[in-house]
Amino acid sequence: MKKYEYKMVEVKEKIGLNFSKKVSDAEKQWNELGMEGWKFCTWGNGVMIFIREVDE
């Protein structure tokens, strides 16, 4: 049976008007999580939820 673990990341609104920088920062964070094996699952109530399979 496959097993999974979840990671919840709080969504914080960054101050500033530079939307391109906000997108770039988010992309960097998501790529770092992806390199660690995390896959975006869903979001809601101020958190993003990521999932990855756990080796048994």
LUMKOLBA-157862 format. One record per residue: z, x, y of N, C-alpha, C, O in turn; residue in one letter. Coordinates in nm, 4 decimals. Atoms other than C-alpha are relative to their C-alpha. Layout:
# residues N
@n.c3 Z	n.c1 X	n.c2 Y	ca.c3 Z	ca.c1 X	ca.c2 Y	c.c3 Z	c.c1 X	c.c2 Y	o.c3 Z	o.c1 X	o.c2 Y	res a
...
//
This chain:
# residues 56
@n.c3 0.0000	n.c1 0.0834	n.c2 -0.1167	ca.c3 0.0000	ca.c1 0.0000	ca.c2 0.0000	c.c3 0.0000	c.c1 0.0894	c.c2 0.1251	o.c3 0.0770	o.c1 0.1851	o.c2 0.1333	res m
@n.c3 0.0037	n.c1 -0.0757	n.c2 -0.1235	ca.c3 -0.0897	ca.c1 0.1335	ca.c2 0.3447	c.c3 0.1231	c.c1 -0.0320	c.c2 0.0844	o.c3 0.1747	o.c1 -0.1438	o.c2 0.0838	res k
@n.c3 -0.1138	n.c1 0.0173	n.c2 -0.0898	ca.c3 0.1925	ca.c1 0.1868	ca.c2 0.5917	c.c3 -0.0422	c.c1 0.0443	c.c2 0.1394	o.c3 -0.1255	o.c1 0.1336	o.c2 0.1549	res k
@n.c3 0.0374	n.c1 -0.0270	n.c2 -0.1383	ca.c3 0.1708	ca.c1 0.1951	ca.c2 0.9695	c.c3 0.1240	c.c1 0.0195	c.c2 0.0865	o.c3 0.2332	o.c1 -0.0274	o.c2 0.0544	res y
@n.c3 -0.1039	n.c1 -0.0091	n.c2 -0.1010	ca.c3 0.3783	ca.c1 0.2944	ca.c2 1.2673	c.c3 -0.0625	c.c1 -0.0425	c.c2 0.1324	o.c3 -0.1838	o.c1 -0.0340	o.c2 0.1513	res e
@n.c3 0.0461	n.c1 0.0517	n.c2 -0.1276	ca.c3 0.3544	ca.c1 0.1547	ca.c2 1.6177	c.c3 0.0641	c.c1 0.0773	c.c2 0.1143	o.c3 0.1762	o.c1 0.1268	o.c2 0.1028	res y
@n.c3 -0.0498	n.c1 -0.0659	n.c2 -0.1207	ca.c3 0.3961	ca.c1 0.3072	ca.c2 1.9616	c.c3 -0.0223	c.c1 -0.0969	c.c2 0.1154	o.c3 -0.1324	o.c1 -0.1488	o.c2 0.1336	res k
@n.c3 0.0110	n.c1 0.0874	n.c2 -0.1166	ca.c3 0.4679	ca.c1 0.0992	ca.c2 2.2710	c.c3 0.0084	c.c1 0.0859	c.c2 0.1248	o.c3 0.1018	o.c1 0.1642	o.c2 0.1417	res m
@n.c3 0.0074	n.c1 -0.0769	n.c2 -0.1229	ca.c3 0.3701	ca.c1 0.2464	ca.c2 2.6059	c.c3 0.0125	c.c1 -0.0969	c.c2 0.1166	o.c3 -0.0679	o.c1 -0.1892	o.c2 0.1306	res v
@n.c3 -0.0213	n.c1 0.0863	n.c2 -0.1158	ca.c3 0.5049	ca.c1 0.0844	ca.c2 2.9217	c.c3 -0.1153	c.c1 0.0162	c.c2 0.0989	o.c3 -0.1560	o.c1 0.1278	o.c2 0.1313	res e
@n.c3 0.1075	n.c1 -0.0014	n.c2 -0.0988	ca.c3 0.2309	ca.c1 -0.0103	ca.c2 3.1661	c.c3 0.0653	c.c1 0.0063	c.c2 0.1374	o.c3 0.1380	o.c1 -0.0846	o.c2 0.1775	res v
@n.c3 -0.0565	n.c1 -0.0169	n.c2 -0.1332	ca.c3 0.3254	ca.c1 0.1215	ca.c2 3.5081	c.c3 -0.1130	c.c1 0.0015	c.c2 0.1015	o.c3 -0.2116	o.c1 0.0734	o.c2 0.0852	res k
@n.c3 0.0995	n.c1 0.0026	n.c2 -0.1073	ca.c3 0.1278	ca.c1 0.0421	ca.c2 3.8197	c.c3 0.0252	c.c1 0.1186	c.c2 0.0910	o.c3 0.1316	o.c1 0.1303	o.c2 0.1518	res e
@n.c3 -0.0130	n.c1 -0.1180	n.c2 -0.0850	ca.c3 0.0675	ca.c1 0.3662	ca.c2 4.0046	c.c3 -0.0333	c.c1 -0.0372	c.c2 0.1440	o.c3 -0.1233	o.c1 -0.1169	o.c2 0.1704	res k
@n.c3 0.0211	n.c1 0.0243	n.c2 -0.1419	ca.c3 0.0868	ca.c1 0.3635	ca.c2 4.3815	c.c3 -0.1236	c.c1 0.0763	c.c2 0.0462	o.c3 -0.1483	o.c1 0.1892	o.c2 0.0036	res i
@n.c3 0.1182	n.c1 -0.0655	n.c2 -0.0551	ca.c3 -0.2305	ca.c1 0.4431	ca.c2 4.5686	c.c3 -0.1224	c.c1 -0.0883	c.c2 -0.0122	o.c3 -0.1252	o.c1 -0.1836	o.c2 -0.0901	res g
@n.c3 0.1208	n.c1 0.0814	n.c2 -0.0031	ca.c3 -0.5735	ca.c1 0.3065	ca.c2 4.6371	c.c3 -0.1174	c.c1 0.0626	c.c2 -0.0728	o.c3 -0.2241	o.c1 0.0017	o.c2 -0.0813	res l
@n.c3 0.1099	n.c1 -0.0711	n.c2 0.0652	ca.c3 -0.7834	ca.c1 0.5603	ca.c2 4.4467	c.c3 -0.0160	c.c1 -0.0506	c.c2 -0.1436	o.c3 0.0438	o.c1 0.0029	o.c2 -0.2369	res n
@n.c3 0.0191	n.c1 0.0620	n.c2 0.1314	ca.c3 -0.9009	ca.c1 0.3428	ca.c2 4.1563	c.c3 -0.0605	c.c1 0.0975	c.c2 -0.1000	o.c3 -0.0225	o.c1 0.0967	o.c2 -0.2171	res f
@n.c3 0.0639	n.c1 -0.0966	n.c2 0.0899	ca.c3 -1.1189	ca.c1 0.6209	ca.c2 4.0102	c.c3 0.1029	c.c1 0.0961	c.c2 -0.0585	o.c3 0.0937	o.c1 0.1323	o.c2 -0.1758	res s
@n.c3 -0.1053	n.c1 -0.0906	n.c2 0.0494	ca.c3 -0.8128	ca.c1 0.8493	ca.c2 3.9826	c.c3 0.0868	c.c1 -0.0718	c.c2 -0.1028	o.c3 0.1241	o.c1 -0.0133	o.c2 -0.2044	res k
@n.c3 -0.0802	n.c1 0.0778	n.c2 0.0946	ca.c3 -0.6137	ca.c1 0.5733	ca.c2 3.8111	c.c3 -0.0723	c.c1 -0.0102	c.c2 -0.1349	o.c3 -0.0108	o.c1 0.0062	o.c2 -0.2403	res k
@n.c3 0.0785	n.c1 0.0111	n.c2 0.1227	ca.c3 -0.8956	ca.c1 0.5248	ca.c2 3.5578	c.c3 -0.0045	c.c1 0.1347	c.c2 -0.0711	o.c3 0.0116	o.c1 0.1410	o.c2 -0.1930	res v
@n.c3 0.0052	n.c1 -0.1341	n.c2 0.0576	ca.c3 -0.9269	ca.c1 0.9006	ca.c2 3.5035	c.c3 0.1324	c.c1 0.0367	c.c2 -0.0663	o.c3 0.1334	o.c1 0.0924	o.c2 -0.1760	res s
@n.c3 -0.1324	n.c1 -0.0289	n.c2 0.0566	ca.c3 -0.5498	ca.c1 0.9351	ca.c2 3.4470	c.c3 0.0240	c.c1 -0.0794	c.c2 -0.1282	o.c3 0.0775	o.c1 -0.0261	o.c2 -0.2254	res d
@n.c3 -0.0167	n.c1 0.0835	n.c2 0.1186	ca.c3 -0.5488	ca.c1 0.6444	ca.c2 3.2000	c.c3 -0.0857	c.c1 0.0525	c.c2 -0.1147	o.c3 -0.0407	o.c1 0.0572	o.c2 -0.2292	res a
@n.c3 0.0896	n.c1 -0.0539	n.c2 0.1020	ca.c3 -0.8468	ca.c1 0.7902	ca.c2 3.0139	c.c3 0.0593	c.c1 0.1265	c.c2 -0.0620	o.c3 0.0536	o.c1 0.1450	o.c2 -0.1835	res e
@n.c3 -0.0629	n.c1 -0.1230	n.c2 0.0500	ca.c3 -0.6686	ca.c1 1.1252	ca.c2 2.9846	c.c3 0.1159	c.c1 -0.0335	c.c2 -0.0943	o.c3 0.1278	o.c1 0.0251	o.c2 -0.2019	res k
@n.c3 -0.1144	n.c1 0.0389	n.c2 0.0836	ca.c3 -0.3534	ca.c1 0.9586	ca.c2 2.8473	c.c3 -0.0471	c.c1 -0.0596	c.c2 -0.1328	o.c3 0.0073	o.c1 -0.0265	o.c2 -0.2382	res q
@n.c3 0.0503	n.c1 0.0632	n.c2 0.1218	ca.c3 -0.5511	ca.c1 0.7487	ca.c2 2.5971	c.c3 -0.0651	c.c1 0.1022	c.c2 -0.0915	o.c3 -0.0495	o.c1 0.0944	o.c2 -0.2133	res w
@n.c3 0.0617	n.c1 -0.1043	n.c2 0.0827	ca.c3 -0.7504	ca.c1 1.0509	ca.c2 2.4792	c.c3 0.1059	c.c1 0.0863	c.c2 -0.0680	o.c3 0.0881	o.c1 0.1269	o.c2 -0.1829	res n
@n.c3 -0.1097	n.c1 -0.0761	n.c2 0.0609	ca.c3 -0.4252	ca.c1 1.2417	ca.c2 2.4199	c.c3 0.0600	c.c1 -0.0781	c.c2 -0.1169	o.c3 0.0869	o.c1 -0.0210	o.c2 -0.2226	res e
@n.c3 -0.0529	n.c1 0.0830	n.c2 0.1083	ca.c3 -0.2915	ca.c1 0.9515	ca.c2 2.2134	c.c3 -0.0990	c.c1 -0.0052	c.c2 -0.1169	o.c3 -0.0584	o.c1 0.0011	o.c2 -0.2329	res l
@n.c3 0.1022	n.c1 0.0022	n.c2 0.1041	ca.c3 -0.6213	ca.c1 0.9328	ca.c2 2.0226	c.c3 -0.0017	c.c1 0.1282	c.c2 -0.0817	o.c3 -0.0205	o.c1 0.1245	o.c2 -0.2033	res g
@n.c3 -0.0028	n.c1 -0.1289	n.c2 0.0705	ca.c3 -0.6005	ca.c1 1.3036	ca.c2 1.9369	c.c3 0.1218	c.c1 0.0107	c.c2 -0.0918	o.c3 0.1215	o.c1 0.0876	o.c2 -0.1879	res m
@n.c3 -0.1199	n.c1 0.0035	n.c2 0.0846	ca.c3 -0.2547	ca.c1 1.2328	ca.c2 1.7911	c.c3 -0.0135	c.c1 -0.1038	c.c2 -0.1111	o.c3 0.0784	o.c1 -0.1217	o.c2 -0.1910	res e
@n.c3 0.0248	n.c1 0.0974	n.c2 0.1061	ca.c3 -0.4071	ca.c1 0.9635	ca.c2 1.5689	c.c3 0.0318	c.c1 -0.1438	c.c2 0.0371	o.c3 0.0203	o.c1 -0.2328	o.c2 -0.0471	res g
@n.c3 -0.0334	n.c1 0.1354	n.c2 -0.0424	ca.c3 -0.3018	ca.c1 0.6593	ca.c2 1.7740	c.c3 -0.1267	c.c1 -0.0771	c.c2 0.0351	o.c3 -0.2188	o.c1 -0.0232	o.c2 0.0967	res w
@n.c3 0.1124	n.c1 0.0886	n.c2 -0.0287	ca.c3 -0.5442	ca.c1 0.3665	ca.c2 1.7977	c.c3 0.0547	c.c1 -0.1203	c.c2 0.0767	o.c3 0.1559	o.c1 -0.1785	o.c2 0.0376	res k
@n.c3 -0.0430	n.c1 0.1145	n.c2 -0.0788	ca.c3 -0.5137	ca.c1 0.0945	ca.c2 2.0627	c.c3 -0.0009	c.c1 -0.1254	c.c2 -0.0861	o.c3 -0.0964	o.c1 -0.1507	o.c2 -0.1595	res f
@n.c3 -0.0134	n.c1 0.1220	n.c2 0.0797	ca.c3 -0.3954	ca.c1 -0.2303	ca.c2 1.9064	c.c3 -0.0095	c.c1 -0.1233	c.c2 0.0900	o.c3 -0.0969	o.c1 -0.2078	o.c2 0.0706	res c
@n.c3 -0.0028	n.c1 0.1155	n.c2 -0.0897	ca.c3 -0.3122	ca.c1 -0.4795	ca.c2 2.1847	c.c3 0.0890	c.c1 0.0310	c.c2 0.1186	o.c3 0.1501	o.c1 0.1377	o.c2 0.1243	res t
@n.c3 -0.0901	n.c1 -0.0171	n.c2 -0.1128	ca.c3 -0.1252	ca.c1 -0.5226	ca.c2 2.5097	c.c3 0.0519	c.c1 -0.1356	c.c2 0.0452	o.c3 -0.0099	o.c1 -0.2391	o.c2 0.0205	res w
@n.c3 -0.0598	n.c1 0.1219	n.c2 -0.0538	ca.c3 0.1005	ca.c1 -0.7774	ca.c2 2.6748	c.c3 0.1428	c.c1 0.0261	c.c2 0.0445	o.c3 0.2075	o.c1 0.1198	o.c2 -0.0022	res g
@n.c3 -0.1371	n.c1 -0.0100	n.c2 -0.0507	ca.c3 0.4282	ca.c1 -0.8234	ca.c2 2.8591	c.c3 0.0343	c.c1 0.1393	c.c2 0.0517	o.c3 0.1461	o.c1 0.1872	o.c2 0.0333	res n
@n.c3 -0.0260	n.c1 -0.1286	n.c2 -0.0630	ca.c3 0.3920	ca.c1 -0.4910	ca.c2 3.0383	c.c3 -0.0026	c.c1 0.1204	c.c2 -0.0922	o.c3 0.0381	o.c1 0.2293	o.c2 -0.0518	res g
@n.c3 0.0100	n.c1 -0.1142	n.c2 0.0912	ca.c3 0.3319	ca.c1 -0.2733	ca.c2 2.7308	c.c3 -0.1357	c.c1 0.0002	c.c2 -0.0706	o.c3 -0.1948	o.c1 -0.1049	o.c2 -0.0951	res v
@n.c3 0.1176	n.c1 -0.0171	n.c2 0.0847	ca.c3 0.0313	ca.c1 -0.1366	ca.c2 2.5438	c.c3 0.0523	c.c1 0.0437	c.c2 -0.1357	o.c3 0.1445	o.c1 0.1248	o.c2 -0.1438	res m
@n.c3 -0.0460	n.c1 -0.0315	n.c2 0.1348	ca.c3 0.0717	ca.c1 -0.1144	ca.c2 2.1675	c.c3 -0.1101	c.c1 0.0757	c.c2 -0.0728	o.c3 -0.2256	o.c1 0.0334	o.c2 -0.0775	res i
@n.c3 0.0902	n.c1 -0.0846	n.c2 0.0771	ca.c3 -0.0887	ca.c1 0.1594	ca.c2 1.9609	c.c3 0.0496	c.c1 0.0038	c.c2 -0.1445	o.c3 0.1680	o.c1 -0.0178	o.c2 -0.1702	res f
@n.c3 -0.0321	n.c1 0.0006	n.c2 0.1420	ca.c3 -0.0965	ca.c1 0.1896	ca.c2 1.5814	c.c3 -0.0631	c.c1 0.1237	c.c2 -0.0654	o.c3 -0.1688	o.c1 0.1702	o.c2 -0.0228	res i
@n.c3 0.0630	n.c1 -0.1042	n.c2 0.0830	ca.c3 -0.1577	ca.c1 0.4689	ca.c2 1.3311	c.c3 0.0571	c.c1 -0.0101	c.c2 -0.1407	o.c3 0.1713	o.c1 -0.0508	o.c2 -0.1622	res r
@n.c3 -0.0394	n.c1 0.0040	n.c2 0.1400	ca.c3 -0.1457	ca.c1 0.4937	ca.c2 0.9558	c.c3 0.0965	c.c1 0.1159	c.c2 -0.0285	o.c3 0.0810	o.c1 0.2261	o.c2 0.0242	res e
@n.c3 -0.0994	n.c1 -0.0993	n.c2 0.0385	ca.c3 0.1489	ca.c1 0.6813	ca.c2 0.8050	c.c3 -0.0336	c.c1 0.0507	c.c2 -0.1392	o.c3 -0.0573	o.c1 -0.0280	o.c2 -0.2308	res v
@n.c3 0.0195	n.c1 -0.0572	n.c2 0.1331	ca.c3 0.0940	ca.c1 0.9218	ca.c2 0.5174	c.c3 0.1254	c.c1 -0.0219	c.c2 -0.0832	o.c3 0.2377	o.c1 -0.0041	o.c2 -0.0361	res d
@n.c3 -0.1154	n.c1 0.0243	n.c2 0.0879	ca.c3 0.3128	ca.c1 0.8370	ca.c2 0.2230	c.c3 0.0486	c.c1 0.1271	c.c2 -0.0634	o.c3 0.1448	o.c1 0.1249	o.c2 -0.1402	res e
//
